[in-house]
Structures are given as C-alpha cells and as structure tokens.
Amino acid sequence: MKKYYFIFGIIAVIVVVVVIIIFAIYNRPQGGLEGPAQQMALAPYVDVEATVSSLFLDDLYSDCKAPEVCPRDRVTLKTDKIDRIGDPNNVINLNVGDQIEFHLKYSARPAKLRSDILPSCRQGEVFKSGSCITEGCEGPECTVSSPSYAEKPANMEGDYIVYHLPKRTDGVTEKILPGVEKDSKIKIRIWGSALMSKEIGEYELVP
C-alpha cells in the first residue's frame, strides 16, 4: 500500500510542476524587452553628477564627408556625486573624485535627438506601440516582434547637430541637448558597459 502512495505522490509532484511551467509560459509578458534591451534593463547602473574638467572638440567631419557630420568630441569628467540606487551591490567601479575621459555619443555641441527613422516590419505585420504585430490581431495572444531600422546620418540644422534615432512610438519625438563646455555640471546615467567603452550618450545640465 505504501508503494502505491509513493507512486501517487510522485505523479502529483510531476503534475504540479507541469502546471507551473504551463502557467509561466502562457503568462509571460507580451511585447516586453528582449535580448540586449532586456539585459540592459537588468544591468547595474549609477546616476552621476559630474563636472567637465576638460573638453576636446573634434572636427565636424573627422570620419565622414559633408553633409553628414560625425565629430568624436571628448570630455574629462570629475565625479561629484553618485547615486547607487541602480547598483545596490556596488558592482560599478566608480568613486567620488574620480576623473574619467569619455567620448560623447551625441557630441559636446548643441544637438537634437530626433526619433524619425521609420520602423520596418515583416510582411503581414504592422507597427504599433513600438513593436511589430500581426496585422488585424488584437489582444495579448498576438505575435510580437522587434522592427528593423535603417541608418540615417547626422546633419547640421542651424547651430544644432541633428541625430536621427529609431521611431519607437507612434509619433516623432525630439529631445534637445544644450551642449557642454569646460566647468559645466551635468547629470548622466552610467552603465557598466559605458565605463568599458568610455562613451556616454544623453545628459542633463545641472543648474
């Protein structure tokens, strides 16, 4: 009799495990972050306030030809304050007082980040809310995939360098970076990968 109870117990455990797996599969988020985007969302980061202690302005056409612009401006930042809310285990090797040179992805000059590169979806799919979904499909059961984007070179627009970014929403958005100079105080978010690549993207001026 005990043997039968033991077998029934094993079967019950297997059934519970199978139910849990099926529930997890059918209730996973749809259209969420995938691949590198998901890894970035889970990666540690720190929010830093820093002072520009030195600045190097590269030639506008150092690695390209007009009308495209592609300066590789550099700044040396002195770390003034570190908020480690995104790095509770103190993984990122950065301390107050450190001075590190970074390339600026969007230059040190006034720039506009304009999300106007149109997404491209596969045949039978439409772009909606940042993702490609099967045309005519509604609800969480729809197949979701990531759109592809072509490249569009940066160009001058008055005194601004316009950087064209992927259009990930249903409308075109634009963010202005006012530019930095020596002794500017800025706020940036630094991921571990930024310290390795020595490159930072967006920033905010600190009054």
Backbone as a chain_set.jsonl record, in Angstrom:
{"seq": "MKKYYFIFGIIAVIVVVVVIIIFAIYNRPQGGLEGPAQQMALAPYVDVEATVSSLFLDDLYSDCKAPEVCPRDRVTLKTDKIDRIGDPNNVINLNVGDQIEFHLKYSARPAKLRSDILPSCRQGEVFKSGSCITEGCEGPECTVSSPSYAEKPANMEGDYIVYHLPKRTDGVTEKILPGVEKDSKIKIRIWGSALMSKEIGEYELVP", "coords": {"N": [[0.832, -1.208, 0.0], [1.924, 1.22, 0.822], [3.694, 1.558, -1.232], [2.05, 2.242, -3.386], [1.062, 4.706, -2.488], [3.409, 6.155, -2.551], [3.995, 6.182, -5.298], [1.749, 7.582, -6.267], [2.27, 10.001, -5.006], [4.594, 10.888, -6.311], [3.563, 11.213, -8.922], [1.728, 13.281, -8.435], [3.445, 15.392, -7.756], [4.797, 15.726, -10.191], [2.673, 16.529, -11.845], [2.008, 19.007, -10.66], [4.37, 20.48, -11.139], [4.353, 20.542, -13.973], [2.009, 22.03, -14.416], [2.759, 24.49, -13.291], [4.861, 25.253, -15.033], [3.47, 25.475, -17.495], [1.69, 27.533, -16.824], [3.517, 29.633, -16.416], [4.56, 29.948, -18.998], [2.339, 30.76, -20.539], [1.683, 33.119, -19.341], [3.712, 34.897, -19.577], [5.158, 38.161, -20.149], [3.938, 40.029, -22.943], [5.374, 41.486, -25.795], [7.406, 42.7, -24.415], [10.702, 43.692, -23.172], [13.427, 42.404, -24.999], [16.32, 40.345, -25.597], [19.278, 42.298, -26.02], [18.102, 44.665, -25.009], [16.605, 43.779, -22.801], [18.682, 42.765, -21.238], [20.066, 45.143, -20.717], [18.163, 46.466, -19.191], [18.274, 44.996, -16.859], [20.827, 45.304, -16.021], [23.347, 46.681, -13.79], [23.493, 50.145, -12.782], [24.56, 53.574, -12.3], [23.577, 56.803, -11.173], [24.998, 59.821, -11.908], [26.437, 62.91, -10.891], [28.504, 65.267, -12.34], [31.463, 67.224, -13.085], [32.633, 68.974, -15.916], [35.869, 68.811, -16.514], [37.754, 69.072, -18.501], [37.776, 69.598, -22.081], [37.464, 68.437, -25.41], [37.016, 69.371, -28.679], [36.232, 67.807, -31.568], [36.891, 67.689, -35.157], [34.145, 68.479, -37.282], [33.801, 66.79, -39.447], [35.424, 64.552, -39.137], [35.54, 61.743, -39.585], [33.948, 61.413, -41.779], [32.053, 62.749, -44.581], [30.784, 65.937, -45.614], [27.274, 66.27, -46.464], [26.975, 64.933, -44.038], [27.676, 64.791, -40.536], [30.072, 64.0, -38.007], [31.432, 64.292, -35.432], [33.857, 63.364, -32.931], [33.745, 64.205, -30.125], [35.309, 64.795, -26.936], [35.228, 64.525, -23.361], [36.559, 65.175, -20.131], [35.495, 64.03, -17.109], [34.88, 64.958, -13.783], [33.901, 63.244, -11.031], [31.282, 64.171, -8.964], [29.072, 63.433, -7.409], [27.394, 60.407, -6.532], [24.715, 58.283, -7.125], [23.637, 55.267, -6.1], [21.331, 53.748, -6.455], [20.621, 52.068, -8.49], [22.592, 50.234, -8.393], [22.92, 48.326, -6.175], [24.689, 46.413, -5.177], [27.152, 47.483, -5.444], [28.674, 47.17, -7.821], [29.671, 48.628, -10.001], [32.65, 50.168, -10.687], [33.34, 52.988, -9.551], [34.06, 56.104, -8.093], [33.539, 58.954, -5.939], [35.219, 61.878, -6.907], [36.786, 60.658, -8.824], [38.326, 60.981, -12.038], [37.49, 60.725, -15.342], [37.894, 60.121, -18.799], [35.616, 60.507, -21.443], [34.12, 59.647, -24.584], [31.679, 61.532, -26.306], [28.668, 60.469, -27.347], [26.707, 61.92, -28.654], [28.011, 64.269, -29.245], [29.646, 67.291, -27.92], [28.417, 69.573, -28.506], [25.522, 71.733, -29.106], [22.668, 69.758, -29.666], [20.137, 67.852, -31.375], [18.058, 65.19, -30.67], [16.354, 63.265, -32.637], [13.631, 61.26, -33.148], [13.005, 59.876, -35.85], [13.445, 57.881, -37.7], [11.914, 55.606, -39.643], [10.197, 52.605, -38.695], [10.589, 49.19, -39.811], [8.626, 46.487, -40.629], [7.97, 42.94, -40.901], [6.424, 41.291, -43.743], [2.921, 41.274, -43.596], [2.765, 42.203, -41.065], [2.205, 44.954, -38.775], [3.275, 48.142, -37.51], [3.02, 49.007, -34.151], [2.746, 50.736, -31.185], [5.518, 50.581, -30.652], [6.296, 48.03, -31.433], [6.248, 45.239, -33.76], [3.323, 43.745, -34.896], [1.053, 41.084, -35.77], [-0.942, 41.827, -38.514], [-4.207, 43.049, -38.006], [-4.581, 41.62, -35.712], [-5.575, 41.456, -32.296], [-5.09, 41.893, -28.802], [-3.432, 40.038, -26.063], [-2.521, 37.636, -27.1], [-1.376, 37.993, -29.519], [1.263, 37.713, -31.92], [4.41, 39.091, -31.349], [7.078, 41.08, -32.525], [10.366, 42.53, -32.988], [10.914, 45.631, -34.653], [12.879, 46.521, -37.587], [15.471, 48.906, -38.385], [16.681, 51.383, -40.609], [19.792, 53.15, -41.217], [20.426, 56.596, -40.629], [22.288, 59.324, -41.438], [23.779, 61.846, -39.288], [23.138, 65.399, -39.354], [23.616, 68.949, -39.959], [21.574, 71.474, -38.584], [20.901, 74.552, -38.588], [22.405, 75.818, -35.736], [22.534, 73.392, -34.56], [23.421, 69.933, -34.205], [21.792, 67.342, -35.721], [20.725, 64.291, -34.67], [19.526, 61.335, -35.894], [17.21, 59.071, -34.761], [15.826, 55.756, -34.052], [12.311, 55.462, -34.584], [10.275, 54.771, -32.109], [7.796, 55.033, -31.059], [4.332, 55.939, -31.767], [4.429, 58.496, -32.716], [6.598, 61.267, -33.758], [9.338, 62.129, -31.791], [11.394, 64.541, -30.062], [14.402, 65.458, -28.541], [16.317, 67.918, -26.929], [19.721, 68.512, -26.535], [21.651, 70.717, -24.798], [24.365, 71.21, -25.098], [27.782, 71.207, -23.882], [30.405, 72.736, -21.935], [33.69, 73.639, -20.702], [33.807, 73.266, -17.184], [31.09, 72.938, -17.009], [28.317, 71.487, -15.306], [26.966, 68.346, -15.159], [24.422, 65.79, -15.334], [24.377, 62.343, -15.533], [23.549, 58.99, -16.551], [25.27, 56.122, -15.852], [26.146, 53.046, -17.128], [27.633, 49.841, -16.556], [28.778, 48.999, -18.945], [29.302, 51.405, -20.202], [31.495, 52.431, -18.859], [33.414, 50.66, -19.721], [33.433, 51.014, -22.512], [33.965, 53.665, -22.587], [32.172, 55.696, -23.352], [29.497, 57.997, -23.397], [26.006, 58.815, -23.565], [23.116, 60.489, -23.597], [22.597, 63.449, -21.579], [22.026, 65.673, -18.772], [21.988, 69.105, -17.971], [23.12, 70.452, -14.905], [21.792, 72.848, -12.823]], "CA": [[0.0, 0.0, 0.0], [2.823, 2.37, 0.881], [4.288, 1.708, -2.552], [1.099, 2.98, -4.22], [1.059, 6.102, -2.026], [4.655, 6.767, -3.03], [3.836, 6.425, -6.745], [0.78, 8.666, -6.417], [2.935, 11.235, -4.59], [5.481, 11.308, -7.414], [2.706, 11.687, -10.015], [1.169, 14.575, -8.028], [4.511, 16.392, -7.872], [5.026, 15.964, -11.619], [1.535, 17.304, -12.352], [2.136, 20.377, -10.162], [5.47, 21.121, -11.869], [3.893, 20.788, -15.341], [1.037, 23.13, -14.363], [3.508, 25.731, -13.049], [5.57, 25.59, -16.268], [2.479, 25.933, -18.478], [1.208, 28.849, -16.371], [4.57, 30.626, -16.645], [4.681, 30.179, -20.433], [1.186, 31.49, -21.071], [1.513, 34.397, -18.663], [4.893, 35.754, -19.71], [4.798, 39.44, -20.75], [3.956, 40.126, -24.389], [5.885, 42.748, -26.297], [8.338, 43.294, -23.466], [12.073, 43.825, -23.628], [14.063, 41.158, -25.393], [17.715, 40.408, -25.997], [20.113, 43.319, -25.398], [17.302, 45.628, -24.248], [16.293, 43.166, -21.519], [19.919, 42.71, -20.471], [20.36, 46.489, -20.255], [17.22, 46.806, -18.129], [18.648, 44.276, -15.652], [22.226, 45.602, -15.69], [23.524, 47.728, -12.783], [23.825, 51.483, -13.263], [24.626, 54.627, -11.282], [23.281, 58.156, -11.616], [26.185, 60.584, -11.516], [26.607, 64.329, -11.168], [29.928, 65.438, -12.597], [31.91, 68.498, -13.652], [33.509, 68.858, -17.082], [37.155, 69.429, -16.157], [38.423, 69.425, -19.758], [36.903, 69.369, -23.231], [38.114, 68.412, -26.718], [36.068, 69.403, -29.786], [36.774, 67.188, -32.778], [36.414, 68.257, -36.408], [32.795, 68.01, -37.587], [33.818, 65.767, -40.485], [36.674, 63.808, -38.919], [35.482, 60.408, -40.179], [32.876, 61.383, -42.763], [32.055, 63.873, -45.508], [29.568, 66.747, -45.606], [26.599, 66.979, -45.371], [26.984, 64.189, -42.78], [28.621, 65.253, -39.514], [30.372, 62.874, -37.115], [32.535, 64.618, -34.512], [34.1, 62.489, -31.787], [34.126, 65.093, -29.024], [35.662, 64.106, -25.702], [35.241, 65.307, -22.123], [37.026, 64.536, -18.902], [34.511, 64.32, -16.071], [35.222, 64.744, -12.379], [32.698, 62.766, -10.358], [30.933, 64.945, -7.77], [28.061, 62.753, -6.597], [26.986, 59.124, -7.103], [23.513, 57.654, -6.581], [23.773, 53.849, -6.438], [20.06, 53.039, -6.318], [20.597, 51.019, -9.512], [23.779, 49.385, -8.212], [22.927, 48.039, -4.734], [25.813, 45.551, -4.803], [28.393, 48.233, -5.657], [29.399, 46.475, -8.879], [30.338, 49.581, -10.878], [33.867, 50.686, -10.05], [33.375, 54.435, -9.72], [34.056, 56.761, -6.785], [33.543, 60.412, -5.94], [36.568, 62.397, -7.113], [37.408, 60.044, -10.0], [38.301, 61.729, -13.289], [37.477, 59.76, -16.436], [37.63, 60.695, -20.111], [34.579, 59.829, -22.215], [33.622, 60.165, -25.849], [30.269, 61.888, -26.249], [27.978, 59.863, -28.486], [25.965, 62.965, -29.364], [28.896, 65.429, -29.282], [29.579, 68.255, -26.822], [27.759, 70.76, -29.038], [24.057, 71.644, -29.083], [22.216, 68.667, -30.538], [18.742, 67.405, -31.316], [17.871, 63.748, -30.841], [15.036, 63.216, -33.293], [13.239, 59.869, -33.444], [12.248, 59.938, -37.098], [13.755, 56.772, -38.602], [10.708, 54.782, -39.649], [10.422, 51.169, -38.476], [10.239, 48.272, -40.895], [8.118, 45.208, -40.124], [7.877, 41.888, -41.905], [5.168, 41.256, -44.483], [1.81, 40.779, -42.798], [2.812, 42.816, -39.744], [2.096, 46.412, -38.712], [3.962, 48.749, -36.369], [2.073, 49.53, -33.173], [3.263, 50.897, -29.816], [6.92, 50.213, -30.542], [6.575, 46.652, -31.847], [5.552, 44.727, -34.944], [2.344, 42.717, -34.551], [0.327, 40.553, -36.915], [-1.984, 42.762, -38.949], [-5.567, 42.656, -37.671], [-4.611, 40.881, -34.45], [-5.783, 42.242, -31.088], [-5.004, 41.143, -27.557], [-2.118, 39.553, -25.628], [-2.108, 36.417, -27.797], [-0.764, 38.365, -30.801], [2.704, 37.529, -32.068], [5.104, 40.373, -31.28], [8.483, 41.024, -32.929], [11.031, 43.831, -32.988], [11.096, 46.189, -36.001], [14.245, 46.85, -38.008], [15.615, 50.317, -38.712], [17.812, 51.759, -41.438], [20.608, 54.197, -40.612], [20.281, 57.918, -41.225], [23.411, 60.088, -40.894], [23.518, 63.123, -38.619], [23.32, 66.566, -40.216], [23.504, 70.236, -39.295], [20.314, 72.209, -38.724], [21.252, 75.768, -37.867], [23.532, 75.602, -34.823], [22.36, 72.085, -33.925], [23.644, 68.665, -34.899], [20.593, 66.523, -35.587], [20.962, 62.85, -34.687], [18.278, 60.663, -36.229], [17.09, 57.847, -33.971], [14.662, 54.939, -34.399], [10.982, 55.894, -34.144], [9.772, 53.643, -31.324], [6.414, 55.317, -30.674], [3.511, 56.234, -32.93], [4.718, 59.856, -33.159], [8.004, 61.673, -33.777], [9.731, 62.879, -30.602], [12.672, 65.22, -30.203], [14.995, 65.922, -27.292], [17.423, 68.836, -27.183], [20.872, 68.54, -25.641], [22.097, 72.104, -24.961], [25.808, 71.32, -25.27], [28.554, 71.379, -22.653], [31.687, 73.427, -22.038], [34.501, 73.429, -19.51], [33.182, 73.609, -15.91], [29.665, 72.584, -16.975], [27.937, 70.403, -14.405], [25.973, 67.533, -15.841], [23.941, 64.565, -14.696], [24.338, 61.258, -16.509], [23.39, 57.616, -16.047], [26.395, 55.323, -16.342], [26.072, 51.593, -17.017], [28.959, 49.238, -16.527], [29.305, 48.949, -20.305], [29.792, 52.742, -20.56], [32.846, 52.564, -18.315], [34.317, 49.867, -20.548], [33.533, 51.618, -23.846], [34.335, 55.075, -22.407], [31.285, 56.53, -24.142], [28.224, 58.315, -22.767], [25.029, 59.328, -24.513], [22.36, 61.665, -23.173], [22.974, 64.075, -20.304], [21.235, 66.839, -18.367], [22.757, 70.134, -17.276], [22.736, 70.687, -13.518], [21.845, 74.298, -12.575]], "C": [[0.864, 1.254, 0.0], [3.444, 2.645, -0.482], [3.377, 2.531, -3.455], [1.025, 4.445, -3.809], [2.284, 6.85, -2.55], [4.555, 7.112, -4.514], [2.879, 7.577, -6.987], [1.397, 10.015, -6.033], [3.831, 11.788, -5.681], [4.668, 11.885, -8.571], [2.142, 13.072, -9.687], [2.207, 15.685, -8.167], [4.761, 16.744, -9.327], [3.922, 16.827, -12.205], [1.641, 18.762, -11.921], [3.223, 21.133, -10.919], [5.042, 21.468, -13.288], [2.926, 21.962, -15.383], [1.747, 24.462, -14.172], [4.225, 26.187, -14.314], [4.612, 26.142, -17.317], [1.96, 27.318, -18.117], [2.24, 29.93, -16.659], [4.695, 30.965, -18.121], [3.557, 31.058, -20.955], [0.971, 32.837, -20.416], [2.759, 35.264, -18.716], [4.483, 37.034, -20.423], [4.904, 39.397, -22.267], [4.507, 41.479, -24.798], [6.843, 43.43, -25.357], [9.723, 43.411, -24.045], [12.65, 42.464, -23.938], [15.525, 41.405, -25.689], [18.486, 41.485, -25.269], [19.337, 44.313, -24.566], [16.956, 45.079, -22.872], [17.537, 43.098, -20.642], [20.275, 44.078, -19.908], [19.453, 46.875, -19.092], [17.615, 46.16, -16.804], [20.064, 44.617, -15.192], [22.31, 46.706, -14.64], [23.893, 49.059, -13.421], [23.925, 52.43, -12.077], [24.242, 55.954, -11.937], [24.344, 59.081, -11.032], [26.015, 62.064, -11.83], [28.097, 64.58, -11.264], [30.202, 66.81, -13.197], [32.84, 68.235, -14.827], [34.82, 69.585, -16.757], [37.998, 69.757, -17.382], [37.552, 68.972, -20.916], [37.723, 69.39, -24.514], [37.039, 68.355, -27.789], [36.748, 68.894, -31.048], [36.274, 67.947, -34.013], [35.049, 67.662, -36.744], [32.799, 66.838, -38.569], [35.051, 64.877, -40.36], [36.675, 62.438, -39.596], [34.398, 60.293, -41.244], [32.98, 62.618, -43.661], [30.723, 64.614, -45.42], [28.598, 66.219, -46.685], [26.506, 66.198, -44.056], [27.999, 64.81, -41.817], [28.845, 64.12, -38.52], [31.531, 63.202, -36.178], [32.639, 63.608, -33.379], [34.623, 63.351, -30.642], [34.396, 64.28, -27.765], [35.59, 65.072, -24.52], [35.904, 64.484, -21.027], [36.09, 64.988, -17.788], [35.075, 64.021, -14.689], [33.937, 64.411, -11.63], [32.455, 63.531, -9.059], [29.993, 64.191, -6.838], [27.63, 61.476, -7.308], [25.755, 58.604, -6.374], [23.515, 56.198, -7.041], [22.46, 53.082, -6.282], [19.944, 51.909, -7.346], [21.78, 50.069, -9.43], [23.921, 49.026, -6.736], [24.103, 47.192, -4.271], [27.172, 46.188, -5.084], [29.291, 47.559, -6.703], [30.223, 47.447, -9.721], [31.477, 50.272, -10.138], [34.023, 52.177, -10.345], [33.235, 55.091, -8.36], [34.036, 58.27, -6.955], [34.984, 60.901, -6.04], [37.28, 61.798, -8.306], [37.297, 60.975, -11.199], [38.472, 60.745, -14.439], [37.17, 60.48, -17.74], [36.604, 59.845, -20.857], [34.454, 60.468, -23.598], [32.132, 60.48, -25.657], [29.579, 61.389, -27.513], [27.266, 60.911, -29.33], [26.701, 64.301, -29.329], [28.723, 66.326, -28.059], [28.828, 69.511, -27.241], [26.245, 70.639, -28.912], [23.579, 70.609, -30.104], [20.727, 68.41, -30.346], [18.715, 65.902, -31.566], [16.452, 63.55, -31.36], [14.701, 61.782, -33.691], [12.358, 59.851, -34.686], [12.639, 58.864, -38.109], [12.605, 55.769, -38.531], [11.041, 53.301, -39.455], [10.012, 50.359, -39.692], [9.822, 46.931, -40.288], [8.06, 44.191, -41.264], [6.514, 41.926, -42.595], [4.08, 40.629, -43.621], [1.785, 41.325, -41.391], [2.655, 44.327, -39.863], [2.803, 46.903, -37.453], [2.934, 49.37, -35.432], [2.722, 49.547, -31.801], [4.679, 50.35, -29.661], [7.278, 48.822, -30.996], [5.84, 46.328, -33.139], [4.595, 43.624, -34.5], [1.628, 42.271, -35.81], [-0.84, 41.471, -37.262], [-3.375, 42.207, -38.64], [-5.699, 41.923, -36.353], [-4.769, 41.835, -33.271], [-5.64, 41.343, -29.868], [-3.627, 40.579, -27.277], [-1.631, 38.316, -26.367], [-1.433, 36.719, -29.131], [0.745, 38.109, -30.786], [3.379, 38.891, -32.153], [6.556, 40.17, -31.698], [9.052, 42.435, -32.95], [11.188, 44.338, -34.416], [12.57, 46.389, -36.322], [14.279, 48.315, -38.445], [16.83, 50.515, -39.62], [18.619, 52.828, -40.701], [20.418, 55.504, -41.372], [21.366, 58.807, -40.628], [22.99, 61.396, -40.251], [23.804, 64.265, -39.585], [23.174, 67.841, -39.386], [22.145, 70.862, -39.602], [20.471, 73.497, -37.926], [22.495, 75.523, -37.023], [23.499, 74.216, -34.183], [22.82, 70.948, -34.842], [22.404, 67.81, -34.65], [20.973, 65.047, -35.729], [19.614, 62.155, -34.878], [18.242, 59.288, -35.564], [15.865, 57.047, -34.405], [13.369, 55.491, -33.807], [10.316, 54.715, -33.432], [8.37, 53.882, -30.791], [5.639, 55.68, -31.931], [3.732, 57.651, -33.457], [6.207, 60.139, -33.14], [8.295, 62.499, -32.525], [11.105, 63.507, -30.835], [13.14, 65.707, -28.833], [16.197, 66.786, -27.621], [18.484, 68.69, -26.095], [21.541, 69.901, -25.833], [23.583, 72.28, -25.24], [26.502, 71.542, -23.938], [29.831, 72.153, -22.96], [32.46, 73.168, -20.759], [33.789, 74.024, -18.29], [31.667, 73.418, -15.902], [29.448, 71.459, -15.979], [26.793, 69.642, -15.052], [25.565, 66.334, -14.987], [23.803, 63.506, -15.781], [24.052, 59.942, -15.799], [24.489, 56.776, -16.682], [26.132, 53.842, -16.056], [27.499, 51.05, -16.999], [29.598, 49.219, -17.902], [29.864, 50.298, -20.733], [31.204, 52.965, -20.035], [33.853, 51.799, -19.159], [34.52, 50.509, -21.919], [33.999, 53.062, -23.794], [33.497, 55.988, -23.311], [29.988, 56.765, -23.365], [27.312, 58.948, -23.796], [24.364, 60.611, -24.033], [22.844, 62.174, -21.821], [21.994, 65.197, -19.998], [22.176, 67.828, -17.698], [22.227, 70.31, -15.865], [22.86, 72.193, -13.26], [22.904, 74.664, -11.548]], "O": [[0.588, 2.218, -0.713], [3.69, 3.793, -0.849], [3.839, 3.4, -4.194], [0.937, 5.329, -4.662], [2.204, 8.015, -2.939], [4.972, 8.19, -4.94], [3.151, 8.452, -7.809], [1.095, 11.041, -6.643], [3.838, 12.989, -5.951], [5.03, 12.917, -9.136], [2.082, 13.94, -10.559], [1.897, 16.78, -8.635], [4.919, 17.916, -9.669], [4.192, 17.752, -12.971], [1.391, 19.661, -12.723], [3.029, 22.288, -11.3], [5.329, 22.565, -13.767], [3.005, 22.799, -16.282], [1.391, 25.454, -14.808], [4.206, 27.374, -14.642], [4.9, 27.155, -17.955], [1.807, 28.177, -18.985], [1.886, 31.024, -17.098], [4.912, 32.124, -18.476], [3.795, 31.99, -21.723], [0.154, 33.627, -20.889], [2.862, 36.252, -17.99], [3.551, 37.011, -21.228], [5.834, 38.808, -22.817], [4.148, 42.503, -24.217], [7.076, 44.632, -25.484], [9.918, 43.255, -25.25], [12.395, 41.49, -23.23], [15.928, 42.527, -25.994], [18.385, 41.6, -24.047], [19.826, 44.772, -23.533], [17.003, 45.81, -21.883], [17.463, 43.345, -19.438], [20.73, 44.185, -18.769], [19.887, 47.518, -18.136], [17.328, 46.707, -15.74], [20.457, 44.252, -14.083], [21.443, 47.578, -14.595], [24.53, 49.097, -14.474], [23.438, 52.131, -10.986], [24.544, 56.194, -13.106], [24.56, 59.116, -9.82], [25.515, 62.431, -12.893], [28.866, 64.169, -10.395], [29.311, 67.466, -13.738], [33.726, 67.383, -14.751], [34.87, 70.815, -16.731], [38.867, 70.626, -17.317], [36.706, 68.09, -20.77], [38.578, 70.257, -24.692], [36.239, 67.42, -27.823], [37.716, 69.481, -31.53], [35.346, 68.751, -33.921], [34.817, 66.474, -36.519], [31.906, 65.992, -38.531], [35.651, 64.494, -41.364], [37.701, 62.015, -40.127], [33.974, 59.186, -41.574], [33.892, 63.431, -43.508], [29.676, 64.012, -45.185], [29.059, 65.759, -47.73], [26.016, 66.731, -43.061], [29.051, 65.293, -42.237], [27.921, 63.364, -38.22], [32.514, 62.462, -36.136], [31.632, 63.064, -32.924], [35.783, 63.244, -30.243], [33.801, 63.224, -27.548], [35.854, 66.267, -24.654], [35.814, 63.256, -21.007], [35.916, 66.184, -17.557], [35.669, 62.967, -14.458], [33.0, 65.208, -11.604], [33.303, 63.544, -8.167], [30.105, 64.3, -5.617], [27.511, 61.451, -8.533], [25.752, 58.497, -5.148], [23.406, 55.924, -8.236], [22.48, 51.883, -6.003], [19.257, 50.915, -7.109], [21.955, 49.205, -10.289], [24.92, 49.375, -6.107], [24.479, 47.244, -3.1], [28.21, 45.533, -4.981], [30.495, 47.399, -6.5], [31.347, 47.13, -10.112], [31.273, 50.884, -9.089], [34.741, 52.573, -11.264], [32.392, 54.688, -7.558], [34.461, 58.799, -7.982], [35.866, 60.4, -5.342], [38.276, 62.354, -8.769], [36.297, 61.674, -11.36], [39.467, 60.023, -14.508], [36.295, 61.345, -17.789], [36.709, 58.62, -20.896], [34.656, 61.672, -23.76], [31.425, 59.777, -24.935], [29.882, 61.843, -28.617], [27.223, 60.813, -30.557], [26.068, 65.356, -29.378], [27.793, 66.157, -27.27], [28.624, 70.414, -26.429], [25.736, 69.552, -28.639], [24.028, 70.59, -31.25], [20.148, 68.71, -29.301], [19.275, 65.41, -32.545], [15.48, 63.656, -30.612], [15.415, 61.169, -34.485], [11.131, 59.815, -34.594], [12.211, 58.924, -39.261], [12.358, 55.162, -37.488], [12.037, 52.805, -39.981], [9.189, 50.793, -40.497], [10.576, 46.321, -39.53], [8.096, 44.553, -42.44], [5.568, 42.525, -42.084], [4.288, 39.59, -42.995], [0.909, 40.976, -40.599], [2.935, 44.911, -40.911], [2.916, 46.18, -36.464], [2.086, 50.155, -35.855], [3.19, 48.52, -31.308], [4.997, 49.725, -28.65], [8.451, 48.45, -30.955], [4.932, 47.048, -33.555], [4.996, 42.684, -33.814], [1.6, 42.996, -36.805], [-1.629, 41.841, -36.392], [-3.687, 41.061, -38.962], [-6.812, 41.632, -35.916], [-4.162, 42.906, -33.253], [-6.024, 40.174, -29.899], [-2.746, 40.625, -28.136], [-0.453, 37.971, -26.277], [-0.965, 35.802, -29.806], [1.406, 38.273, -29.76], [2.968, 39.745, -32.939], [7.196, 39.206, -31.28], [8.308, 43.415, -32.932], [11.555, 43.569, -35.304], [13.408, 46.42, -35.421], [13.257, 48.889, -38.823], [17.873, 49.892, -39.423], [18.176, 53.348, -39.677], [20.271, 55.515, -42.594], [21.368, 59.027, -39.416], [21.973, 61.984, -40.619], [24.602, 64.127, -40.512], [22.675, 67.813, -38.261], [21.642, 70.786, -40.723], [20.204, 73.526, -36.725], [23.52, 75.073, -37.535], [24.35, 73.901, -33.352], [22.643, 70.986, -36.06], [22.016, 67.584, -33.503], [21.475, 64.617, -36.767], [18.68, 62.372, -34.107], [19.123, 58.454, -35.777], [14.966, 57.587, -35.051], [13.344, 55.935, -32.659], [9.849, 53.777, -34.078], [7.81, 53.007, -30.13], [6.201, 55.727, -33.025], [3.261, 57.975, -34.547], [6.99, 59.368, -32.585], [7.58, 63.457, -32.232], [11.871, 63.063, -31.689], [12.371, 66.291, -28.069], [17.003, 66.438, -28.484], [18.187, 68.738, -24.902], [21.965, 70.21, -26.946], [24.021, 73.378, -25.583], [25.888, 72.008, -22.978], [30.276, 72.212, -24.106], [31.942, 72.544, -19.833], [33.244, 75.126, -18.347], [31.02, 73.705, -14.895], [30.298, 70.581, -15.828], [25.781, 70.225, -15.441], [26.265, 65.931, -14.058], [23.188, 63.745, -16.82], [24.284, 59.805, -14.598], [24.618, 56.729, -17.905], [25.925, 53.438, -14.912], [28.445, 51.737, -17.385], [30.809, 49.4, -18.031], [30.795, 50.351, -21.536], [32.018, 53.615, -20.692], [35.0, 52.221, -19.304], [35.639, 50.548, -22.431], [34.383, 53.632, -24.815], [34.012, 56.911, -23.943], [29.448, 55.845, -22.751], [27.77, 59.54, -24.773], [24.967, 61.684, -24.058], [23.423, 61.43, -21.028], [21.226, 65.617, -20.864], [23.062, 67.431, -16.941], [21.014, 70.317, -15.653], [23.935, 72.757, -13.461], [23.074, 75.841, -11.229]]}, "num_chains": 1, "name": "protein.A"}
